[in-house]
Amino acid sequence: MNVIAVANQKGGVGKTTTAINLGTALAATGQRTLLIDLDPQGNASTGLGISRAQRTKSSYDVLVGDVPIAEAVLPTCVPKLSIVPATVDLSGAEIELVAFEERTHRLQKALAQIEDAWDIVLIDCPPSLGLLTLNAMVASNSLLVPLQCEFFALEGLSQLLSTVELIRERFNPGLSILGVALTMHDRRNRLTEQVSADVRAVLGRVVFDTVIPRNVRLSEAPSHGVPALIYDYRCSGSEAYIALARELIGRLARPKEPAKAA
């Protein structure tokens, strides 16, 4: 089972959009895919059409309440894609987890109960480097970093990669950088092209070849409770996520290279 944390401590970089649509594309290839919503905002859950009333058991209950993760799994509108939803209760989990022994390994232990049930697990992390994101990284084999193509793109990335090195040393030596996905790319904007070139110059092959464009359909889809790949599979955003899924599967099939802090 490949467990991939989708993380970036900077908000508004397309993290949840990436988790939803990448999960959909992976499921479409036949991969049994589970998306764990670990963001208190619960946007991944909403974007897959999971109502508040349906979230009777959530990622909060798994982390804090010792609920078996299998009991929190819900089906989605996408065949082979399921989700562990999030509720606002998760916003207090950072404080509550401090009182637990092995508080950084709660999600890892939960996933150990279902390791044969899924091919790929995607974890949509909150926009911070707190205990929720730490749990995700400890539980994961690899990390996928969505990075917005704007001026401050590299700001904070060095801190994130340094945190990954620290987690390798103390908690999870097997954690690797699967790749950095450039998002919200606008070819009409020269600055966007320059940022993209700068990121590739710094990180090299760690950056995925596929670039996710700034696309209206990607923004509209969550309000309809479906991934963009279902809302409009012919739009440029959907096509990009299909290509990214293809590239990701190719990377999973070969040894991953460690990434150093920028």
Stockholm file with secondary structure:
# STOCKHOLM 1.0

chainA/1-262         MNVIAVANQKGGVGKTTTAINLGTALAATGQRTLLIDLDPQGNASTGLGISRAQRTKSSYDVLVGDVPIAEAVLPTCVPKLSIVPATVDLSGAEIELVAFEERTHRLQKALAQIEDAWDIVLIDCPPSLGLLTLNAMVASNSLLVPLQCEFFALEGLSQLLSTVELIRERFNPGLSILGVALTMHDRRNRLTEQVSADVRAVLGRVVFDTVIPRNVRLSEAPSHGVPALIYDYRCSGSEAYIALARELIGRLARPKEPAKAA
#=GR chainA/1-262 SS CEEEEECCSSSSSSHHHHHHHHHHHHHHTTCCEEEEECCTTCHHHHHTTCCGGGCSSCHHHHHHSCCCHHHHCEECSSTTEEEECCCGGGGGHHHHHTTSTTTTSHHHHHHHTTTTTCSEEEEECCSSCSHHHHHHHHHCSEEEEEEESSTTTTTTHHHHHHHHHHHHHHTCTTCEEEEEEEEEECTTCHHHHHHHHHHHHHHGGGEEEEEEECCHHHHHGGGGTSCHHHHCTTSHHHHHHHHHHHHHHHHHTSCCCCCCCC
#=GC SS_cons         CEEEEECCSSSSSSHHHHHHHHHHHHHHTTCCEEEEECCTTCHHHHHTTCCGGGCSSCHHHHHHSCCCHHHHCEECSSTTEEEECCCGGGGGHHHHHTTSTTTTSHHHHHHHTTTTTCSEEEEECCSSCSHHHHHHHHHCSEEEEEEESSTTTTTTHHHHHHHHHHHHHHTCTTCEEEEEEEEEECTTCHHHHHHHHHHHHHHGGGEEEEEEECCHHHHHGGGGTSCHHHHCTTSHHHHHHHHHHHHHHHHHTSCCCCCCCC
//
